[in-house]
């Protein structure tokens, strides 16, 4: 039997679609799953008549592969990855390549690389975005780890990736856990964009009294311009669909409790660790958590007062126009926060990330693909050391044109009592970043007062501490002297 070019472990929806994608690009694939029935079902169904074979055991999988072996893991993150590696490790040889294509935490990926390094097995962590459709037709692939390992699998990965302007949406990200780190931040940005679109939907449906079908048409119109992207496209489609059972708009029969698998939370947690503000992503994570408190929110809605959330027809027309600008500006701010985190983390972890390449490959296949990514890639190509896309001349000019409408839309939502934390935080980030002087000087004074944490001065370098007790006594004496003078007495 001819040996296979690559093995794939995990024949779930993503795994089977990737196997079909790989096979369609000219590679022979061996699939394995601990649930043998899945392999049999796949081979009898979608894999029938294809250049795909099945393995019943890890030993059979390893024996079917050409050397050096290339194995792609598509199993759930966490212990399942360690379990598979435990089974495969005795069967692998030096220069064999194992790729974890799931949403593993980047620190777990780095740990696994260290554990396999003495054996010479090249372990890689690769973000793969695009969902089941992308896995079949062309995902965005973000591989990180030993560059030698990437070169061994590069021909396969670049063939199966989405293509934009003739280039694959796949590039070597960097060493160690960088591939999974970049995928984590991708998902954080995804959280932010979804929250922003959801807030626009909320304002349009409640304040402007628009039906889902009307919002669908409006968002389809918005998507023809700078807002165009995958999430806008599927939002418009979702809002146009009806529930087969009730005939109502399907979005109206879906409970408003959002789930999450953790990658957005990981993004917020690591941003705090490396000291990079990403308030819109943080707000999106918190909004999902708050949505889970459905019973409490329903009860609170009957107790807590607020303004009438509906606009007059004239105000609604103006708000719709402003909301489009606010959504675009907020999305730019969200992308800016995510890219800034990648820059800071790259320096912190020694990843050497090329932000222009990352933005370029995100243009196709992945969930956050949009028209905004082309100018983001161009901005970093022009200036690889750009600290933030907000200060790129093209984006600074665009935001200047959106600024007034952005503020009006956010203020209107607040005035109507509608919760738009994503847009509010996106605007606050923009205002904070462009502010030459923030009130952190007062914060530092407070910290020094109660904890002697010291502070820096504006007029000379060094760390300084004020004896606040002595200042208080001096101030009290000064007050006493002033009172004495006013009464005509010597102090």
Secondary structure, 3 states (H helix, E strand, C coil): CCCECEEEECCCHHHHHHHHHHHHCCCCEEEECCCHHHHHHHHHCCCCCCCEEECCCHHHHHHCECCCCEEEECCCCCHHHHHHHHHHHCCCCCCCEEEECCCCCHHHHHHHHHHHHCCCCEEEEEEEECHHHHHHHCCEEEEEECHHHHHHHHHHHHHHCCEECCEECECCCECCCHHHHHHHHHHHHHHHHHHHHHHHHHHHHHHCCCCHHHHHHHHHHHCCCCCCEHHHHHHHHHHHCECCCCCCEHHHHCCCCCCCCCHHHHHHHHHHHHCCCCHHHHHHHHHHHHHCCHHHHHHHHCCCCCCCCCCCHHHHHHHHHHHHHHHHHHHHHHHHHHHHHHHHHHHHHCCCCCHHHHHHHCCCCCCCCECHHHHHHHHHHHCCCCCCHHHCHHHHHHHHHHHHHHHHHHHHHHHCCCCCHHHHHHHHHHHHHCCCCCCHHHHHHHHHHHHCCCECCCCCCCCECCCHHHHHHHHHHHHHHHHHHHCCCCC
